């Protein structure tokens, strides 16, 4: 196994550990904490990244609409260090602190 293959497998293993931890924490969040945003009302755009396809909002070269769900999701992300899992999706905020990405949580294949 080459050094590159080893690092890729290590990266994939760490992603699996992160997803497992997020799943565990999501199941054990106190009942009074509820998400006050609905991701289905957000107009996601398809995009392609270095790790494969994902969805983003706003789309490339677009401006975000000022909706309550978008602002509440963005606030929730910022409150969780820019990353969170919700109903089978992994969400993150881009470095511009305004663009949101999401992709379905799936097991990483080696």
N, C-alpha and C positions, 0 to 999 in steps of 0.2 A: 504494500500500500504506500502510495506516495504521500509526501507531506501535505500536498493540496487536498488529496482525497481524505486524509485524516482530519484536516481542519474543516472540510465540508461536512463530514460525518459528525464532528463535534458540534458544529453550528446547528445541524439538524436535531441532534440530541438535546441541545439546550433549548431549542424552540419547543420540543415536545414537553420538556420539563416545565417550561413557562406556561404552556397551555394547560397542563395537568394542575399546576398551582392555581391558575386563574379559575379553572372549573371548580376546584375544591372551595376556593374562597367565595365564588359566586353562589354555591349551594349553601354556604354557611354565613351569609350576610344576614345581620339582624332583620327581622321581618319589617320593622318600621322604615328601613331604607328602601325607597322605591325610585325607579327611574321616572323622571317627569318629562320624557321625550319619547317620540315615536319615530323610529328610523324609516318607517314605510312612507312617511310624508315628505321625506327628503328626496330630491331629484338627483339620484346618484348617476354618475357618468362612468362608463367602462374605461379602464386604463390598463396599461401593461408596464410592469416594473421589472426590476432585475430578478425578483423572486416569482414572477408570473403575473397573471391577471389579478386585478383588484378593482374596487369601485372607489370613487373619490367624489367629494363635494367641497367646493364647486369644481366643475370640470376645468380642464386646461384652458387658460385664457378667458375664463368666465368669472363673473362677480357673484358672490353669494347673495341669495335673497335673505332678507332679514326676517326669518321666521322664528317663532318661539322654540320649535323642536330643534332647529339648528343651534340656536344660542344655548339652550339647555344641555344639549349633547356636548357642545364645545366646553361649557363650564364643567360638566361632569368629567370630561377627559382631563381638563387642567387640574381638577381636584384629585385625579388618580395618576398623576405624573405623566399624562399624555397617552396612556394606554388603558384599555379595559375590554372585557368580554361581556357580551349581552346576547342572549337567545341565539347561540350558535355562531355568532360573528365576533371577530377580533377587530377592535377599532383603535385607531391611533391618530394623533394630530401631527401634522407636518411641522417643520421648523419655523414656518411663517406664522404659526399659532392661529391660523384661520382655516386652513385646508384640512379636511378630515378624510382619512382612508378607512376602508373596511374590506375584509375578506372572510369567507366562511372558515371556521376553525375545522381543520382536518388533520388526521395523523400524517406526519411527515414520512414519506417512503424513502428508503435508502437505496 
